[in-house]
Amino acid sequence: MLNNLQILKEARELGSTKTLADVNALLATYDYPALRQAERANFRVELWDKVTPINGVAPEVILQDVPENGEVYLIYVNDNLVYLQKHDPEQIGFVPMTATRATEVANKIVDGLVEQAIDVKVHDEVLVKLLS
């Protein structure tokens, strides 16, 4: 989440004379639900079928350390695989995931990545506007 005081501080350090009200007014112009929807379109979550090779690696190799009956989720960004998770990352140890849990965890990660991407974009755009 963006910090309006931090943005103002950065703008002031770069020579801006804008106020906190200016920062808040600019931030209020952004439609966050629309930004989230647009950014989310760059991501795809899949449960691995356990038979398709991943990036040229045979399924047998990947399955060597997948817990029995555990699901593996894949997260793609712009059709590039960036995450492969074989166990529940929120649990201690190598805890298998059900399909429901794997989908839930993967979507939670994507939601965080979407928020980070939006924050970077909005932060930079607001800072530029404050300096112009």
A tleap script that builds the chain and sets N, CA, C and O, in Angstrom:
source leaprc.protein.ff14SB
mol = sequence {
  NMET LEU ASN ASN LEU GLN ILE LEU LYS GLU
  ALA ARG GLU LEU GLY SER THR LYS THR LEU
  ALA ASP VAL ASN ALA LEU LEU ALA THR TYR
  ASP TYR PRO ALA LEU ARG GLN ALA GLU ARG
  ALA ASN PHE ARG VAL GLU LEU TRP ASP LYS
  VAL THR PRO ILE ASN GLY VAL ALA PRO GLU
  VAL ILE LEU GLN ASP VAL PRO GLU ASN GLY
  GLU VAL TYR LEU ILE TYR VAL ASN ASP ASN
  LEU VAL TYR LEU GLN LYS HIE ASP PRO GLU
  GLN ILE GLY PHE VAL PRO MET THR ALA THR
  ARG ALA THR GLU VAL ALA ASN LYS ILE VAL
  ASP GLY LEU VAL GLU GLN ALA ILE ASP VAL
  LYS VAL HIE ASP GLU VAL LEU VAL LYS LEU
  LEU CSER
}
set mol.1.N position { 0.841 -1.182 0.000 }
set mol.1.CA position { 0.000 0.000 0.000 }
set mol.1.C position { 0.882 1.239 0.000 }
set mol.1.O position { 1.894 1.307 0.698 }
set mol.2.N position { 0.485 2.187 -0.777 }
set mol.2.CA position { 1.267 3.411 -0.901 }
set mol.2.C position { 1.121 4.283 0.338 }
set mol.2.O position { 0.065 4.337 0.968 }
set mol.3.N position { 2.214 4.963 0.666 }
set mol.3.CA position { 2.245 5.864 1.806 }
set mol.3.C position { 2.317 7.289 1.270 }
set mol.3.O position { 3.331 7.693 0.702 }
set mol.4.N position { 1.249 8.041 1.449 }
set mol.4.CA position { 1.195 9.388 0.901 }
set mol.4.C position { 2.282 10.297 1.479 }
set mol.4.O position { 2.808 11.158 0.774 }
set mol.5.N position { 2.616 10.111 2.745 }
set mol.5.CA position { 3.682 10.928 3.355 }
set mol.5.C position { 5.044 10.611 2.744 }
set mol.5.O position { 5.867 11.505 2.545 }
set mol.6.N position { 5.274 9.345 2.451 }
set mol.6.CA position { 6.548 8.953 1.834 }
set mol.6.C position { 6.663 9.533 0.421 }
set mol.6.O position { 7.732 9.989 0.014 }
set mol.7.N position { 5.575 9.510 -0.305 }
set mol.7.CA position { 5.591 10.088 -1.657 }
set mol.7.C position { 5.865 11.587 -1.583 }
set mol.7.O position { 6.657 12.119 -2.361 }
set mol.8.N position { 5.211 12.260 -0.648 }
set mol.8.CA position { 5.447 13.697 -0.483 }
set mol.8.C position { 6.902 13.959 -0.124 }
set mol.8.O position { 7.520 14.871 -0.675 }
set mol.9.N position { 7.450 13.182 0.781 }
set mol.9.CA position { 8.854 13.338 1.183 }
set mol.9.C position { 9.774 13.181 -0.031 }
set mol.9.O position { 10.677 13.991 -0.241 }
set mol.10.N position { 9.538 12.134 -0.828 }
set mol.10.CA position { 10.362 11.909 -2.019 }
set mol.10.C position { 10.244 13.075 -2.996 }
set mol.10.O position { 11.239 13.524 -3.565 }
set mol.11.N position { 9.024 13.555 -3.183 }
set mol.11.CA position { 8.809 14.676 -4.110 }
set mol.11.C position { 9.531 15.919 -3.610 }
set mol.11.O position { 10.156 16.635 -4.392 }
set mol.12.N position { 9.446 16.173 -2.317 }
set mol.12.CA position { 10.110 17.348 -1.750 }
set mol.12.C position { 11.625 17.239 -1.887 }
set mol.12.O position { 12.298 18.227 -2.179 }
set mol.13.N position { 12.158 16.041 -1.676 }
set mol.13.CA position { 13.606 15.825 -1.814 }
set mol.13.C position { 14.072 16.066 -3.245 }
set mol.13.O position { 15.240 16.368 -3.489 }
set mol.14.N position { 13.150 15.928 -4.179 }
set mol.14.CA position { 13.464 16.152 -5.590 }
set mol.14.C position { 13.097 17.557 -6.056 }
set mol.14.O position { 13.177 17.864 -7.246 }
set mol.15.N position { 12.693 18.410 -5.114 }
set mol.15.CA position { 12.457 19.807 -5.449 }
set mol.15.C position { 11.015 20.235 -5.591 }
set mol.15.O position { 10.759 21.392 -5.927 }
set mol.16.N position { 10.076 19.367 -5.353 }
set mol.16.CA position { 8.668 19.731 -5.469 }
set mol.16.C position { 8.247 20.616 -4.297 }
set mol.16.O position { 8.775 20.511 -3.190 }
set mol.17.N position { 7.286 21.483 -4.575 }
set mol.17.CA position { 6.711 22.324 -3.516 }
set mol.17.C position { 5.257 21.936 -3.260 }
set mol.17.O position { 4.519 22.669 -2.601 }
set mol.18.N position { 4.854 20.787 -3.781 }
set mol.18.CA position { 3.469 20.334 -3.633 }
set mol.18.C position { 3.192 19.978 -2.168 }
set mol.18.O position { 4.108 19.804 -1.364 }
set mol.19.N position { 1.901 19.878 -1.855 }
set mol.19.CA position { 1.472 19.603 -0.489 }
set mol.19.C position { 0.919 18.180 -0.371 }
set mol.19.O position { 0.745 17.469 -1.361 }
set mol.20.N position { 0.654 17.798 0.873 }
set mol.20.CA position { 0.041 16.495 1.111 }
set mol.20.C position { -1.334 16.425 0.452 }
set mol.20.O position { -1.740 15.363 -0.022 }
set mol.21.N position { -2.043 17.531 0.419 }
set mol.21.CA position { -3.346 17.574 -0.254 }
set mol.21.C position { -3.188 17.281 -1.748 }
set mol.21.O position { -4.032 16.614 -2.345 }
set mol.22.N position { -2.112 17.776 -2.343 }
set mol.22.CA position { -1.851 17.495 -3.761 }
set mol.22.C position { -1.610 16.001 -3.977 }
set mol.22.O position { -2.118 15.409 -4.929 }
set mol.23.N position { -0.834 15.411 -3.086 }
set mol.23.CA position { -0.554 13.968 -3.187 }
set mol.23.C position { -1.859 13.190 -3.060 }
set mol.23.O position { -2.138 12.309 -3.874 }
set mol.24.N position { -2.650 13.505 -2.059 }
set mol.24.CA position { -3.910 12.792 -1.839 }
set mol.24.C position { -4.865 12.971 -3.015 }
set mol.24.O position { -5.570 12.036 -3.396 }
set mol.25.N position { -4.888 14.166 -3.584 }
set mol.25.CA position { -5.760 14.415 -4.742 }
set mol.25.C position { -5.337 13.553 -5.933 }
set mol.25.O position { -6.183 12.992 -6.629 }
set mol.26.N position { -4.044 13.451 -6.161 }
set mol.26.CA position { -3.557 12.612 -7.263 }
set mol.26.C position { -3.859 11.138 -7.007 }
set mol.26.O position { -4.307 10.429 -7.908 }
set mol.27.N position { -3.620 10.683 -5.803 }
set mol.27.CA position { -3.887 9.275 -5.477 }
set mol.27.C position { -5.371 8.944 -5.632 }
set mol.27.O position { -5.724 7.830 -6.016 }
set mol.28.N position { -6.225 9.900 -5.338 }
set mol.28.CA position { -7.673 9.679 -5.431 }
set mol.28.C position { -8.152 9.524 -6.872 }
set mol.28.O position { -9.271 9.064 -7.099 }
set mol.29.N position { -7.339 9.893 -7.831 }
set mol.29.CA position { -7.754 9.787 -9.231 }
set mol.29.C position { -7.618 8.375 -9.787 }
set mol.29.O position { -8.104 8.083 -10.880 }
set mol.30.N position { -6.960 7.502 -9.038 }
set mol.30.CA position { -6.719 6.150 -9.537 }
set mol.30.C position { -7.868 5.216 -9.181 }
set mol.30.O position { -8.353 5.207 -8.049 }
set mol.31.N position { -8.291 4.436 -10.161 }
set mol.31.CA position { -9.344 3.441 -9.987 }
set mol.31.C position { -8.672 2.099 -9.678 }
set mol.31.O position { -8.345 1.329 -10.581 }
set mol.32.N position { -8.475 1.840 -8.391 }
set mol.32.CA position { -7.736 0.644 -7.999 }
set mol.32.C position { -8.390 -0.665 -8.437 }
set mol.32.O position { -7.676 -1.571 -8.866 }
set mol.33.N position { -9.707 -0.809 -8.349 }
set mol.33.CA position { -10.295 -2.055 -8.853 }
set mol.33.C position { -9.982 -2.295 -10.339 }
set mol.33.O position { -9.699 -3.424 -10.742 }
set mol.34.N position { -10.033 -1.244 -11.136 }
set mol.34.CA position { -9.715 -1.395 -12.569 }
set mol.34.C position { -8.238 -1.711 -12.758 }
set mol.34.O position { -7.882 -2.533 -13.602 }
set mol.35.N position { -7.378 -1.065 -11.979 }
set mol.35.CA position { -5.937 -1.358 -12.069 }
set mol.35.C position { -5.654 -2.805 -11.684 }
set mol.35.O position { -4.851 -3.480 -12.328 }
set mol.36.N position { -6.320 -3.278 -10.627 }
set mol.36.CA position { -6.125 -4.672 -10.191 }
set mol.36.C position { -6.568 -5.643 -11.285 }
set mol.36.O position { -5.882 -6.623 -11.576 }
set mol.37.N position { -7.706 -5.363 -11.875 }
set mol.37.CA position { -8.224 -6.245 -12.928 }
set mol.37.C position { -7.275 -6.282 -14.125 }
set mol.37.O position { -7.004 -7.347 -14.679 }
set mol.38.N position { -6.781 -5.130 -14.511 }
set mol.38.CA position { -5.873 -5.073 -15.656 }
set mol.38.C position { -4.563 -5.792 -15.355 }
set mol.38.O position { -4.051 -6.530 -16.197 }
set mol.39.N position { -4.028 -5.583 -14.174 }
set mol.39.CA position { -2.762 -6.227 -13.803 }
set mol.39.C position { -2.945 -7.729 -13.623 }
set mol.39.O position { -2.073 -8.512 -14.001 }
set mol.40.N position { -4.069 -8.130 -13.051 }
set mol.40.CA position { -4.336 -9.555 -12.797 }
set mol.40.C position { -4.378 -10.340 -14.104 }
set mol.40.O position { -4.091 -11.537 -14.122 }
set mol.41.N position { -4.730 -9.676 -15.182 }
set mol.41.CA position { -4.786 -10.342 -16.495 }
set mol.41.C position { -3.411 -10.825 -16.948 }
set mol.41.O position { -3.318 -11.669 -17.839 }
set mol.42.N position { -2.348 -10.303 -16.350 }
set mol.42.CA position { -0.989 -10.724 -16.701 }
set mol.42.C position { -0.588 -12.029 -16.020 }
set mol.42.O position { 0.454 -12.600 -16.343 }
set mol.43.N position { -1.405 -12.505 -15.083 }
set mol.43.CA position { -1.065 -13.678 -14.280 }
set mol.43.C position { -1.984 -14.844 -14.604 }
set mol.43.O position { -3.139 -14.663 -14.989 }
set mol.44.N position { -1.448 -16.033 -14.438 }
set mol.44.CA position { -2.237 -17.258 -14.599 }
set mol.44.C position { -1.791 -18.264 -13.548 }
set mol.44.O position { -0.596 -18.478 -13.347 }
set mol.45.N position { -2.751 -18.873 -12.889 }
set mol.45.CA position { -2.482 -19.918 -11.897 }
set mol.45.C position { -2.981 -21.236 -12.463 }
set mol.45.O position { -4.093 -21.320 -12.984 }
set mol.46.N position { -2.147 -22.265 -12.355 }
set mol.46.CA position { -2.544 -23.608 -12.816 }
set mol.46.C position { -2.108 -24.639 -11.794 }
set mol.46.O position { -1.117 -24.455 -11.088 }
set mol.47.N position { -2.860 -25.721 -11.724 }
set mol.47.CA position { -2.411 -26.898 -10.993 }
set mol.47.C position { -1.745 -27.803 -12.022 }
set mol.47.O position { -2.306 -28.073 -13.084 }
set mol.48.N position { -0.560 -28.262 -11.699 }
set mol.48.CA position { 0.197 -29.094 -12.629 }
set mol.48.C position { -0.472 -30.452 -12.767 }
set mol.48.O position { -0.939 -31.026 -11.783 }
set mol.49.N position { -0.518 -30.963 -13.985 }
set mol.49.CA position { -1.163 -32.253 -14.257 }
set mol.49.C position { -0.282 -33.449 -13.925 }
set mol.49.O position { -0.728 -34.591 -14.035 }
set mol.50.N position { 0.938 -33.210 -13.529 }
set mol.50.CA position { 1.908 -34.236 -13.115 }
set mol.50.C position { 2.344 -35.164 -14.251 }
set mol.50.O position { 2.936 -36.214 -14.004 }
set mol.51.N position { 2.054 -34.780 -15.479 }
set mol.51.CA position { 2.519 -35.570 -16.617 }
set mol.51.C position { 3.241 -34.713 -17.652 }
set mol.51.O position { 4.041 -35.226 -18.434 }
set mol.52.N position { 2.969 -33.440 -17.659 }
set mol.52.CA position { 3.577 -32.538 -18.630 }
set mol.52.C position { 4.943 -32.083 -18.128 }
set mol.52.O position { 5.061 -31.641 -16.985 }
set mol.53.N position { 5.981 -32.186 -18.968 }
set mol.53.CA position { 7.289 -31.653 -18.556 }
set mol.53.C position { 7.183 -30.142 -18.288 }
set mol.53.O position { 6.361 -29.448 -18.887 }
set mol.54.N position { 8.016 -29.662 -17.398 }
set mol.54.CA position { 8.047 -28.234 -17.078 }
set mol.54.C position { 9.423 -27.699 -17.442 }
set mol.54.O position { 10.442 -28.124 -16.898 }
set mol.55.N position { 9.425 -26.758 -18.372 }
set mol.55.CA position { 10.687 -26.168 -18.848 }
set mol.55.C position { 11.704 -27.245 -19.239 }
set mol.55.O position { 12.897 -27.118 -18.965 }
set mol.56.N position { 11.212 -28.299 -19.882 }
set mol.56.CA position { 12.091 -29.360 -20.358 }
set mol.56.C position { 12.465 -30.393 -19.311 }
set mol.56.O position { 13.197 -31.334 -19.616 }
set mol.57.N position { 11.986 -30.243 -18.092 }
set mol.57.CA position { 12.296 -31.208 -17.026 }
set mol.57.C position { 11.194 -32.260 -17.000 }
set mol.57.O position { 10.006 -31.939 -16.979 }
set mol.58.N position { 11.611 -33.518 -17.003 }
set mol.58.CA position { 10.664 -34.629 -17.034 }
set mol.58.C position { 9.826 -34.671 -15.759 }
set mol.58.O position { 10.311 -34.334 -14.679 }
set mol.59.N position { 8.576 -35.084 -15.887 }
set mol.59.CA position { 7.699 -35.158 -14.718 }
set mol.59.C position { 8.264 -36.020 -13.591 }
set mol.59.O position { 8.090 -35.712 -12.412 }
set mol.60.N position { 8.937 -37.098 -13.968 }
set mol.60.CA position { 9.488 -38.000 -12.951 }
set mol.60.C position { 10.492 -37.280 -12.039 }
set mol.60.O position { 10.566 -37.553 -10.841 }
set mol.61.N position { 11.245 -36.377 -12.615 }
set mol.61.CA position { 12.238 -35.621 -11.846 }
set mol.61.C position { 11.531 -34.659 -10.894 }
set mol.61.O position { 11.899 -34.552 -9.724 }
set mol.62.N position { 10.539 -33.975 -11.390 }
set mol.62.CA position { 9.806 -33.008 -10.566 }
set mol.62.C position { 9.050 -33.720 -9.454 }
set mol.62.O position { 8.969 -33.213 -8.335 }
set mol.63.N position { 8.502 -34.881 -9.750 }
set mol.63.CA position { 7.697 -35.613 -8.778 }
set mol.63.C position { 8.527 -36.256 -7.666 }
set mol.63.O position { 7.961 -36.709 -6.671 }
set mol.64.N position { 9.840 -36.306 -7.807 }
set mol.64.CA position { 10.677 -36.966 -6.806 }
set mol.64.C position { 10.464 -36.431 -5.397 }
set mol.64.O position { 10.511 -37.195 -4.433 }
set mol.65.N position { 10.234 -35.141 -5.268 }
set mol.65.CA position { 10.053 -34.603 -3.922 }
set mol.65.C position { 8.690 -33.941 -3.724 }
set mol.65.O position { 8.543 -33.040 -2.898 }
set mol.66.N position { 7.689 -34.397 -4.493 }
set mol.66.CA position { 6.318 -33.939 -4.282 }
set mol.66.C position { 5.679 -34.901 -3.287 }
set mol.66.O position { 5.692 -36.114 -3.499 }
set mol.67.N position { 5.114 -34.362 -2.189 }
set mol.67.CA position { 4.465 -35.254 -1.224 }
set mol.67.C position { 3.366 -36.084 -1.887 }
set mol.67.O position { 2.703 -35.623 -2.816 }
set mol.68.N position { 3.181 -37.306 -1.401 }
set mol.68.CA position { 2.160 -38.193 -1.959 }
set mol.68.C position { 0.804 -37.517 -1.913 }
set mol.68.O position { 0.423 -36.932 -0.900 }
set mol.69.N position { 0.086 -37.600 -3.011 }
set mol.69.CA position { -1.231 -36.986 -3.172 }
set mol.69.C position { -1.210 -35.465 -3.043 }
set mol.69.O position { -2.261 -34.843 -2.892 }
set mol.70.N position { -0.042 -34.874 -3.100 }
set mol.70.CA position { 0.063 -33.422 -3.019 }
set mol.70.C position { -0.072 -32.780 -4.384 }
set mol.70.O position { 0.284 -33.367 -5.406 }
set mol.71.N position { -0.585 -31.582 -4.380 }
set mol.71.CA position { -0.731 -30.815 -5.617 }
set mol.71.C position { 0.449 -29.866 -5.790 }
set mol.71.O position { 1.097 -29.473 -4.820 }
set mol.72.N position { 0.711 -29.510 -7.030 }
set mol.72.CA position { 1.772 -28.572 -7.380 }
set mol.72.C position { 1.120 -27.431 -8.145 }
set mol.72.O position { 0.417 -27.653 -9.131 }
set mol.73.N position { 1.362 -26.198 -7.681 }
set mol.73.CA position { 0.808 -25.087 -8.433 }
set mol.73.C position { 1.895 -24.367 -9.209 }
set mol.73.O position { 3.066 -24.350 -8.831 }
set mol.74.N position { 1.457 -23.776 -10.307 }
set mol.74.CA position { 2.332 -23.017 -11.190 }
set mol.74.C position { 1.737 -21.620 -11.331 }
set mol.74.O position { 0.526 -21.464 -11.485 }
set mol.75.N position { 2.593 -20.613 -11.276 }
set mol.75.CA position { 2.146 -19.242 -11.501 }
set mol.75.C position { 2.918 -18.698 -12.697 }
set mol.75.O position { 4.148 -18.717 -12.729 }
set mol.76.N position { 2.174 -18.223 -13.663 }
set mol.76.CA position { 2.746 -17.642 -14.873 }
set mol.76.C position { 2.518 -16.134 -14.863 }
set mol.76.O position { 1.458 -15.659 -14.455 }
set mol.77.N position { 3.519 -15.388 -15.314 }
set mol.77.CA position { 3.394 -13.958 -15.530 }
set mol.77.C position { 3.685 -13.725 -17.001 }
set mol.77.O position { 4.769 -14.041 -17.493 }
set mol.78.N position { 2.704 -13.169 -17.694 }
set mol.78.CA position { 2.816 -12.962 -19.139 }
set mol.78.C position { 3.261 -14.243 -19.844 }
set mol.78.O position { 4.143 -14.226 -20.702 }
set mol.79.N position { 2.638 -15.335 -19.464 }
set mol.79.CA position { 2.870 -16.672 -20.028 }
set mol.79.C position { 4.262 -17.238 -19.757 }
set mol.79.O position { 4.669 -18.207 -20.398 }
set mol.80.N position { 4.990 -16.651 -18.824 }
set mol.80.CA position { 6.289 -17.189 -18.407 }
set mol.80.C position { 6.150 -17.776 -17.013 }
set mol.80.O position { 5.670 -17.105 -16.099 }
set mol.81.N position { 6.563 -19.011 -16.847 }
set mol.81.CA position { 6.489 -19.657 -15.538 }
set mol.81.C position { 7.463 -18.974 -14.582 }
set mol.81.O position { 8.660 -18.897 -14.856 }
set mol.82.N position { 6.943 -18.481 -13.461 }
set mol.82.CA position { 7.798 -17.812 -12.486 }
set mol.82.C position { 7.744 -18.464 -11.109 }
set mol.82.O position { 8.639 -18.239 -10.294 }
set mol.83.N position { 6.728 -19.259 -10.830 }
set mol.83.CA position { 6.627 -19.961 -9.548 }
set mol.83.C position { 6.181 -21.389 -9.775 }
set mol.83.O position { 5.278 -21.657 -10.568 }
set mol.84.N position { 6.820 -22.294 -9.075 }
set mol.84.CA position { 6.408 -23.689 -9.021 }
set mol.84.C position { 6.504 -24.057 -7.553 }
set mol.84.O position { 7.579 -23.965 -6.961 }
set mol.85.N position { 5.398 -24.470 -6.958 }
set mol.85.CA position { 5.415 -24.784 -5.531 }
set mol.85.C position { 4.872 -26.185 -5.307 }
set mol.85.O position { 3.773 -26.523 -5.747 }
set mol.86.N position { 5.670 -26.998 -4.608 }
set mol.86.CA position { 5.336 -28.406 -4.400 }
set mol.86.C position { 4.730 -28.698 -3.030 }
set mol.86.O position { 4.193 -29.784 -2.811 }
set mol.87.N position { 4.810 -27.751 -2.119 }
set mol.87.CA position { 4.275 -27.971 -0.773 }
set mol.87.C position { 3.712 -26.646 -0.256 }
set mol.87.O position { 3.939 -25.592 -0.850 }
set mol.88.N position { 2.987 -26.711 0.839 }
set mol.88.CA position { 2.354 -25.520 1.389 }
set mol.88.C position { 3.422 -24.592 1.970 }
set mol.88.O position { 4.057 -24.938 2.966 }
set mol.89.N position { 3.627 -23.429 1.369 }
set mol.89.CA position { 4.673 -22.533 1.837 }
set mol.89.C position { 4.336 -21.848 3.157 }
set mol.89.O position { 5.199 -21.215 3.765 }
set mol.90.N position { 3.109 -21.967 3.597 }
set mol.90.CA position { 2.707 -21.336 4.853 }
set mol.90.C position { 2.766 -22.297 6.037 }
set mol.90.O position { 2.387 -21.938 7.151 }
set mol.91.N position { 3.235 -23.505 5.798 }
set mol.91.CA position { 3.346 -24.511 6.850 }
set mol.91.C position { 4.816 -24.860 7.087 }
set mol.91.O position { 5.645 -24.739 6.185 }
set mol.92.N position { 5.121 -25.286 8.287 }
set mol.92.CA position { 6.481 -25.724 8.607 }
set mol.92.C position { 6.669 -27.133 8.052 }
set mol.92.O position { 5.817 -28.001 8.242 }
set mol.93.N position { 7.769 -27.350 7.376 }
set mol.93.CA position { 8.048 -28.658 6.797 }
set mol.93.C position { 7.506 -28.773 5.386 }
set mol.93.O position { 7.110 -27.786 4.766 }
set mol.94.N position { 7.500 -29.985 4.901 }
set mol.94.CA position { 7.085 -30.267 3.532 }
set mol.94.C position { 5.658 -30.804 3.557 }
set mol.94.O position { 5.442 -32.004 3.388 }
set mol.95.N position { 4.688 -29.923 3.766 }
set mol.95.CA position { 3.288 -30.299 3.929 }
set mol.95.C position { 2.590 -30.271 2.567 }
set mol.95.O position { 2.611 -29.249 1.882 }
set mol.96.N position { 1.968 -31.396 2.169 }
set mol.96.CA position { 1.290 -31.430 0.872 }
set mol.96.C position { 0.079 -30.499 0.855 }
set mol.96.O position { -0.475 -30.140 1.894 }
set mol.97.N position { -0.310 -30.124 -0.362 }
set mol.97.CA position { -1.479 -29.261 -0.547 }
set mol.97.C position { -2.558 -30.012 -1.305 }
set mol.97.O position { -2.271 -30.782 -2.221 }
set mol.98.N position { -3.795 -29.780 -0.915 }
set mol.98.CA position { -4.921 -30.256 -1.712 }
set mol.98.C position { -5.062 -29.301 -2.894 }
set mol.98.O position { -4.415 -28.254 -2.929 }
set mol.99.N position { -5.889 -29.652 -3.840 }
set mol.99.CA position { -6.121 -28.766 -4.985 }
set mol.99.C position { -6.697 -27.433 -4.520 }
set mol.99.O position { -6.310 -26.375 -5.018 }
set mol.100.N position { -7.614 -27.486 -3.576 }
set mol.100.CA position { -8.221 -26.259 -3.055 }
set mol.100.C position { -7.181 -25.387 -2.375 }
set mol.100.O position { -7.130 -24.178 -2.603 }
set mol.101.N position { -6.353 -25.998 -1.541 }
set mol.101.CA position { -5.333 -25.239 -0.813 }
set mol.101.C position { -4.285 -24.679 -1.775 }
set mol.101.O position { -3.862 -23.533 -1.624 }
set mol.102.N position { -3.870 -25.455 -2.739 }
set mol.102.CA position { -2.869 -24.988 -3.702 }
set mol.102.C position { -3.394 -23.791 -4.484 }
set mol.102.O position { -2.667 -22.820 -4.696 }
set mol.103.N position { -4.630 -23.854 -4.908 }
set mol.103.CA position { -5.228 -22.748 -5.648 }
set mol.103.C position { -5.350 -21.514 -4.761 }
set mol.103.O position { -5.086 -20.395 -5.202 }
set mol.104.N position { -5.747 -21.720 -3.520 }
set mol.104.CA position { -5.885 -20.616 -2.567 }
set mol.104.C position { -4.543 -19.921 -2.326 }
set mol.104.O position { -4.459 -18.694 -2.376 }
set mol.105.N position { -3.505 -20.701 -2.067 }
set mol.105.CA position { -2.179 -20.138 -1.797 }
set mol.105.C position { -1.642 -19.417 -3.031 }
set mol.105.O position { -1.114 -18.310 -2.924 }
set mol.106.N position { -1.773 -20.033 -4.186 }
set mol.106.CA position { -1.270 -19.420 -5.422 }
set mol.106.C position { -1.969 -18.093 -5.697 }
set mol.106.O position { -1.322 -17.113 -6.069 }
set mol.107.N position { -3.276 -18.060 -5.517 }
set mol.107.CA position { -4.010 -16.814 -5.757 }
set mol.107.C position { -3.651 -15.738 -4.736 }
set mol.107.O position { -3.647 -14.550 -5.059 }
set mol.108.N position { -3.355 -16.141 -3.532 }
set mol.108.CA position { -2.919 -15.189 -2.508 }
set mol.108.C position { -1.575 -14.561 -2.916 }
set mol.108.O position { -1.369 -13.359 -2.753 }
set mol.109.N position { -0.692 -15.369 -3.434 }
set mol.109.CA position { 0.605 -14.865 -3.905 }
set mol.109.C position { 0.396 -13.905 -5.077 }
set mol.109.O position { 0.995 -12.831 -5.122 }
set mol.110.N position { -0.446 -14.295 -6.010 }
set mol.110.CA position { -0.720 -13.434 -7.171 }
set mol.110.C position { -1.331 -12.116 -6.721 }
set mol.110.O position { -0.970 -11.057 -7.235 }
set mol.111.N position { -2.252 -12.171 -5.769 }
set mol.111.CA position { -2.856 -10.932 -5.268 }
set mol.111.C position { -1.778 -9.994 -4.724 }
set mol.111.O position { -1.824 -8.789 -4.969 }
set mol.112.N position { -0.817 -10.536 -3.993 }
set mol.112.CA position { 0.281 -9.721 -3.478 }
set mol.112.C position { 1.146 -9.142 -4.583 }
set mol.112.O position { 1.551 -7.981 -4.518 }
set mol.113.N position { 1.429 -9.942 -5.589 }
set mol.113.CA position { 2.230 -9.462 -6.721 }
set mol.113.C position { 1.504 -8.380 -7.506 }
set mol.113.O position { 2.123 -7.425 -7.977 }
set mol.114.N position { 0.212 -8.530 -7.644 }
set mol.114.CA position { -0.597 -7.524 -8.334 }
set mol.114.C position { -0.539 -6.203 -7.571 }
set mol.114.O position { -0.337 -5.146 -8.168 }
set mol.115.N position { -0.715 -6.264 -6.259 }
set mol.115.CA position { -0.666 -5.049 -5.443 }
set mol.115.C position { 0.699 -4.374 -5.539 }
set mol.115.O position { 0.784 -3.150 -5.637 }
set mol.116.N position { 1.760 -5.166 -5.511 }
set mol.116.CA position { 3.109 -4.598 -5.634 }
set mol.116.C position { 3.282 -3.892 -6.976 }
set mol.116.O position { 3.821 -2.787 -7.036 }
set mol.117.N position { 2.833 -4.520 -8.029 }
set mol.117.CA position { 2.976 -3.934 -9.371 }
set mol.117.C position { 2.193 -2.631 -9.483 }
set mol.117.O position { 2.680 -1.658 -10.058 }
set mol.118.N position { 0.995 -2.614 -8.941 }
set mol.118.CA position { 0.174 -1.398 -8.984 }
set mol.118.C position { 0.831 -0.295 -8.165 }
set mol.118.O position { 0.901 0.853 -8.603 }
set mol.119.N position { 1.312 -0.642 -6.980 }
set mol.119.CA position { 1.949 0.361 -6.132 }
set mol.119.C position { 3.148 1.000 -6.830 }
set mol.119.O position { 3.324 2.217 -6.765 }
set mol.120.N position { 3.959 0.208 -7.484 }
set mol.120.CA position { 5.125 0.745 -8.191 }
set mol.120.C position { 4.675 1.691 -9.297 }
set mol.120.O position { 5.209 2.790 -9.447 }
set mol.121.N position { 3.702 1.257 -10.056 }
set mol.121.CA position { 3.219 2.069 -11.184 }
set mol.121.C position { 2.626 3.386 -10.696 }
set mol.121.O position { 2.993 4.456 -11.182 }
set mol.122.N position { 1.709 3.307 -9.735 }
set mol.122.CA position { 1.039 4.514 -9.239 }
set mol.122.C position { 2.047 5.434 -8.549 }
set mol.122.O position { 2.021 6.648 -8.751 }
set mol.123.N position { 2.918 4.868 -7.748 }
set mol.123.CA position { 3.943 5.664 -7.062 }
set mol.123.C position { 4.737 6.489 -8.066 }
set mol.123.O position { 4.887 7.701 -7.911 }
set mol.124.N position { 5.238 5.827 -9.083 }
set mol.124.CA position { 6.066 6.512 -10.076 }
set mol.124.C position { 5.277 7.578 -10.832 }
set mol.124.O position { 5.778 8.679 -11.060 }
set mol.125.N position { 4.046 7.254 -11.219 }
set mol.125.CA position { 3.227 8.220 -11.950 }
set mol.125.C position { 2.910 9.444 -11.089 }
set mol.125.O position { 2.983 10.575 -11.570 }
set mol.126.N position { 2.561 9.226 -9.834 }
set mol.126.CA position { 2.237 10.338 -8.937 }
set mol.126.C position { 3.470 11.196 -8.707 }
set mol.126.O position { 3.384 12.424 -8.721 }
set mol.127.N position { 4.598 10.568 -8.497 }
set mol.127.CA position { 5.839 11.318 -8.276 }
set mol.127.C position { 6.160 12.198 -9.488 }
set mol.127.O position { 6.532 13.360 -9.328 }
set mol.128.N position { 6.022 11.660 -10.668 }
set mol.128.CA position { 6.278 12.443 -11.893 }
set mol.128.C position { 5.327 13.629 -11.971 }
set mol.128.O position { 5.743 14.736 -12.313 }
set mol.129.N position { 4.058 13.409 -11.657 }
set mol.129.CA position { 3.077 14.495 -11.706 }
set mol.129.C position { 3.394 15.574 -10.675 }
set mol.129.O position { 3.201 16.761 -10.940 }
set mol.130.N position { 3.877 15.173 -9.510 }
set mol.130.CA position { 4.228 16.142 -8.471 }
set mol.130.C position { 5.434 16.978 -8.858 }
set mol.130.O position { 5.599 18.102 -8.384 }
set mol.131.N position { 6.263 16.435 -9.711 }
set mol.131.CA position { 7.471 17.133 -10.121 }
set mol.131.C position { 7.286 17.976 -11.388 }
set mol.131.O position { 8.179 18.733 -11.768 }
set mol.132.N position { 6.138 17.845 -12.032 }
set mol.132.CA position { 5.934 18.597 -13.274 }
set mol.132.C position { 5.199 19.900 -13.027 }
set mol.132.O position { 4.946 20.653 -13.968 }
savepdb mol mol.pdb
quit
